[in-house]
Every structure is written in structure tokens, then in C-alpha cells.
Amino acid sequence: MVAADNLQKTQGQTTFDLKAYLKDRQQLCEAALDQAVPMRYPETIYEAMRYSLMAGGKRLRPILTIATCEMTGGTIEMAMPTACAMEMVHTMSLIHDDLPAMDNDDYRRGKLTNHKVYGEDIAILAGDGLLAYAFEYIVEHTKDVPAERVLKVISRLGRAVGAAGLVGGQVVDLESEGKTDTSLETLNFIHNHKTAALLEACVVCGGILAGVSEDDLQRLSRYSQNIGLAFQIIDDILDITSTQEQLGKTAGKDLASQKVTYPSLWGIEESRNKANQLVADACQELEPFGEKAQPLMVIAHYITQRDR
């Protein structure tokens, strides 16, 4: 099924069926991930890697990679290895984030966290295994893409994960725990690196694979930075307004750990307004891509309307 199959005619206008699109792309990603990490010896580590990788989730990050690649002239086949790698890296970040030394969470996606099932030692190694394999998987399985583009993808992903991205954001987040005077500037730094950096890599790498211009890469970068920050604002709101059953993870963690969040600075209503403005700004960046941008535009709005 291609994206065009998800367009429906309503009162003479073309509307995008996001539910059908996400379901289709999610199924493609699930099948690809299942095939990417088969069971082998030593079984313990592959079982632990698969436990978290195949635990469900929206698969938003790989879907963003695929949608961007298609929007900019590429194909699902070109994008899928990088899309899978993005989900491997994201899963690694969740496994490590849940560890007692980090956020100390017992549940993720409605299941016991990795370290609760396999122990802290295996959980750390499962995350390490997924991170290393993500880069190998891109190199070994990307087809019909010039080598220089693959190299750029690897560079972008490495930056997004390391001290200039996710790791750096996590460090400042840990240092800010219990500090009620954390500034908006620091909060933005944390989430631009901890959350938005990987989302940006997903989108930008989709464009790199398709060979877009530098100007278009800048547009994709601004789009993804905006949706990344909007995503985190909504996450902060849901931590306050949702139950553990709705979230699939422990609710109220931010308040319990005395973290400064967007709602604690702005309130819930203003936080929603800010998120909606970020999504509007993100969609504006996609206007030059015309109708092909519809999936990414609708996904941007979905971010502010989700309930988990």
C-alpha cells in the first residue's frame, strides 16, 4: 500500500487518512525490525534486545524517516534500513533511560522495563548491542543509495546520539533534577538534544538518502526541531494528565523527581498553545514540497493530539 492509497475524497476535497497510513507503515516497520534482529547465540543478549525492540510503540521515528524519503523522491526500500536503525537507537535510549542510575522506571509500554526482566548488566549490554548494530545495519543493508549519502546518514546519526545530541541532553537533564530554578533556556537545551535531536536525524536522514538540496535539508531540520520540541511539551503535559495505564509507563515521574517542565513554567493551557504554534511553524517549512508533504504535515498535528 502506498501513501496515495490513504487519500480519501470528502466533499470534493482530498483528506489524508492518517490512521490507515500509520497502520500500514507501522506494519512494514514491525516486519523489518523482526527480520533485522533474529535470535542467535548468545540467546540472552538477543532476547533482551528483541524484548524492548519488539515491545510495540508507535514507530514514529522510522515512519518519519520513510515519509521524508518518499516526500523528497526516494523509496521505502531505500529508507527502511535507516528507519530500522533509528528505532534501534531509540530503543537503546529507552532501555538506558529506565535504568536505576537514570530515571529508575519499572514499566515501559505497559511491560516491565528491560532491567527488571534481565537485570541491569544485560540491559546495559542490550542497549549497547542495539546502538552498535544500528550503524552496521545501515551500512550492510542500504541498497541503491550512493555511498557518500550513506556516510552522511551515519555521521548525522552519530552526532544525534552522542555528546552533541542525546547524551548531552541526558547529562544536563540529570544535573537539573531537583533544581527548581532551572531556566527555560536550560530546559530547551535538554529537550532539543535529548528528544528533538533523534527526531531531527530521522527526518533529515530521510532527505539525505533521497539526495535533497542543502536548502531543503535546512527546511527539514527546522521542521523536525519544531515537532521535536512540541513532542516533548505534550509528553510533559501527559505526565501530569494521564494515568500509568494510558501512558504504559509510570505517570507523575516529573513531579516526583522535582523536574522543571514546560507545564511547570507555563501552565498546561499555555504549554498546549506553544506546542500548537511549533507545529504550525513546522508545517510552514514543508510548503515548498506541495502535496507530497501531506503525511509529514498530518503527523506533526498528530503529535499535539495524541493521548500517550
N, C-alpha and C positions, 0 to 999 in steps of 0.2 A: 504494500500500500504506500503510495507517495503522498506528499503534502496536499496535492491538488484534490485527492480523494476526500479530504477533510473540509472542503469548501462547500457550503450549502447556500442555496438561493432562498432568501427570505424577503418577501415584499419587494422584489426587484433588486435587492441589494445582496452582495456577497458577504457572508459572515464566516468566520473561522471557527470550526468545531474543535476547540482546544482539548476537550475530554477525549475525543477519538484520536487526535494527533498524539497526545501524551501516552495514551494506552498503547498505540501502535509502536511508537519509538521506545517506550519502556520495555515492551516485549522483545524488541530487537536487541536492546542493550542487555537484558537479562540472559538471553540465549548466548550472546557473545561473551559475556563475563563468565558464564558457566563453563563455556568451552575454553576460555583463556586460562583458567586456574583449575586444572584437573587434579584429582587425588593421585599422589605418588609417595614414594619413600623419601624422607621420614614422614609418615602419615600425620603425626601430631601437629606439625607446623602447617601442613597444607589444610588440615581440618580446621585449625584455628583461623587461618587466612580466609577460608571459604565461609566459616561461621559468620564473620562480620561482613564480608563482601557480598554474600548472598542473602543477607538478612532483610532484604526489601528496601524500602525507601523510594523516593520519587524519581531517582536517577536524573535529577535536574541538570547536573553538571555535564554528563555525557550527552544529554539531549541538546543542551546549549551548543556543544561542540559540533554536533551533527547539523543542527539547524543553521548555524552560521556558515558552515562549509557549503551546505546546499544553497543558501541565500547568495553566496558570493561565487557560485559557478562550479562548485565541487560536487562530490557524490557521497552517499552514505558509506560506501566501501572505502573511499579514501580516508574518511574521518573516523571510522569505527575503532581502529587500534588506539588512536589518541584519545578517543572518547572513553574507552575502557581504562586506559591509563589514568585519566582524570578521576575516575571513580575509585581506582585502586589507591591513589594518593589521598583522596577524600576519606576513604575508609581508614587508612592509616592514621589520619589526623583524629578521627573519632576514637579509635582504639586507644591512642596515646592520651587524648584529652580526657578520657574517662578514668585513667589510672589514678590510684590514691595520691600520687605525688602531684597530680594536676587538679582536675575537678572532682575526683573521687566519686564517680557516679556508679550506681548499681544497675541501672537499666538504660537501654538504648533501643529505639524502635520496638518497644514493648517486650524485649527479651533481656535476659541477664547480659551485662557487658562482658567483653571478651576475657578480662582478667578474673571475673567472678567464675567463669567456666573453666578456664585453662591455667589460671594463676598469672601473677604479674610477669614472671620471667618469659613465659611463652607468649603472652600478649604483646610485650615489647618486641619480641622477635617476629611475631606475626606482622606487626606494623612495619618493622624494618624490611621484612621479606616483600611485602606489597610495594613499598616505596622503591626498592631496588628493581623489582620486576617490572614496574611501570615503565621505566626508561628502556629496559631491554625489550619490552613488548612493542613499544613504538618503533624501535629500530628494526626488529625482526619481522614485523607483520604489516607495516605500511607499504602499500603497493601503488604503483603508478603516480608517485609523487617525487619530484626531483630531490636529490639528496640534500641540497642546500636548504630546502624548505623543512625537511625533517630535522636538520641540525638546528634551525631556528626554533622549531617547536620544542626540542629538548632543552635549549637554552632558556626559553620562556618559562617552561615548567620548572626547571631547576631554580630559577630566580623566585618564582611564586612560592615554592616550598621552603626555601632556605631563610637565612637570617634577614634578607631583604624583603621577605614576604611573611608566610605563615609563622615560621619560627620566631621571627622578630616580634610579630603581633602577640604571640602567646607569651613571650617573655615580659612584655610591658603589661599585659593583662594580669599575669601572676604578681608582678610588682605593685599593681594597683589595687589588689584585693584588700579590703578593709580600709582603704583610703577614701573617705567621704568627700575629700576636696579635689578628686580627680577632675581635671578640666575637660571641656568639650573637645579641645584640640587633642588631648591625650586619648580620649575615647574614640575620636575619629581615626587617630593613628592606629589604635588597636584593631579596629574593625576593617579599616582599609587594607590592613595587612593580614589579619587572622581570617577574615571572611571573604572580602572582596578580591584579594589577590588571586586566589584559585579560580573564582568565578571569571575574573578577567582573563586568566590564562585559557580557560575553556573556550571563551568566545574568540579571543584573539588568535589562538592556535587554529581554530576552525577556518578563520580567514587566511592565515599563513599557508595552510595546506592547499587552499584554492588559488593562492597566488595573487591576493589583492594588493592594491597600491598602498603606499605609505599613508596617504591621506585617509583612505578607507580604514586602515588599521587604527589610526587615531580616533576615528569615529567609533569603531568597535570598542576601543579601550575606554572611551568616555561613557558609552552605553553601559558597559559591564561594571564600571566603577559605580555608576549611579544605582544599578539594580543590586549590586553587592551591598551597598550601604542601606538601601531600602529593605533588603532581605534581613539584615541584622536588626534594624529598627523593629520590624514585625516580630522577629524572634524574641526581642526584649519584651514586647507587648504580650506575646503569647505566654511567656514565662510567668506573667502576672495573672493573666485572664483565663488560662486553660488548666485542666486537670492533668495528672500523670497519665490517665487512660487516653486522653485526647492527644497528648504530645508523644506518648510512647517512651518518655524519659521523665526523670524527676522534675516536677514543676516547683517554682519558687526558689530555685537554687541561687539566683542572683541576689535576692533579698537576704537569704540566709547567710551568704558569704559576704554581705555588705559591699556588693559591687555597685559602682555608679553605672547607670544605664541611661538610655535615651529617655524613657518614661520618667526616671527619677529626676532628670534635668528639666524636661519639657512638659511632663504630664502625658497621659495616654492620647488624648484628642489631638494635641499639637504634634505628637510623635507621628500619628497617622497622617496628619496633613503634610508633614515633612516627607514621609515615605511616598505619598501620592505625588508630590512635586518632583521628587527624584525620578519616579517612574515616567512622569510626563517629559522631563528633560531627557531621559534615556531614549524614549520613543522618537523624540525630535532628531536625535542623532542618526536614526535609521531612515529618515525620509528620502535621502538620495537613492536608496535601494528599491524604492517603489513597493509594488505588491509582494515581491519576494520576501520582504521584511515582516510580513504578517505574523508568522509563527513567533519570531522574537519579540514583536510588539505585544502580542497577546500573553506570552509567557511573562513579560515584565509586569503586566497588570495582575496576572495570577499571583505573583509574589506578594502583593499587598492584600490580596483577598483570601489567602489560604488560612486554614484554621489549625495547622500543625506544622 
